[in-house]
Amino acid sequence: MNSKTTISLLSILGAGTGFGALSVGTLINIDYHNGNGVHSGAGVVGGAGDTWNYVTNPATGSSGTLLTHSGASTAIQNYSDGVLGGGRGSHSWGTDTLAQDYHYLRDNSTGTIALPNGTFAGVGRRMTIYDQGASTDLDSSQTWNLHLIAAGDNGLQGANFLLKQSDGAGGFVYLSLANSGGPAYSGTLDEGVHYGTFENVVPTTWGGSNHEFEIYWYWTDPDTNIIEDPLNPGVFIQDSSPGGGNSFTGFNGVQLELIPEPSSALLLFVGLGFSLRRKR
């Protein structure tokens, strides 16, 4: 079975099993952009000519609605909250349109931030990918892979992420992901170094009927340690002043990939196996 047939069958499956308004195989590509041009084509996944959305500034606010990889409109948006701590900005280097321009955080003080899973980091911010109102472009019946690209322009400038997920009992858990960023990007995106993937994740619900992926992007200078302040019990600080190239972390972009939920994928392959047997 060739790849074109597979995509077609998955799209049919997605359309008939409650995957919201989008078909299985859809990508939503976001290029956190600063001067090297908006990326086109493949990233971690995808193919030649794929459309990317760009967000040019990490200031607080919404990007506006996003397009699919084929250029179709959606109601999905990217929202950036205020910085939780430390400095932020955008940077570009070289000519690669995806990995060599990015948004960054800088950990440049001994202060820390509290993350929603109860841990601490040197610097961070929240990025939310969401829809609202009558839209079902994001829906709790969907399953996605989230590919988070975090390369930076130097070794050890990867990024750490938390992703909010329902615990199935009315509360939330936070999945974690780390990209080392080293060795520095040199033309190939390496998993665990320049990108990582949250696999088989589901949008959470907010405001009653709206859906989102809530992502926390954070960093601590690897030359420091977070300790309890000996003069202020219960307050956590870094044990030395962060600085240098390791105090920066980059976030280049995100790819959301709509996939079959595991039970639906199993039904698909069972059905294909039955069909092949009949043809013999």
Salt bridges, closest charged atoms under 4 A:
ASP81 OD2 - ARG126 NE 2.36
ASP101 OD2 - HIS33 ND1 3.14
ASP153 OD1 - HIS91 NE2 3.97
ASP190 OD2 - HIS194 ND1 3.99
GLU214 OE1 - ARG126 NH1 3.20
GLU214 OE2 - LYS164 NZ 3.85
GLU257 OE1 - HIS147 NE2 2.81
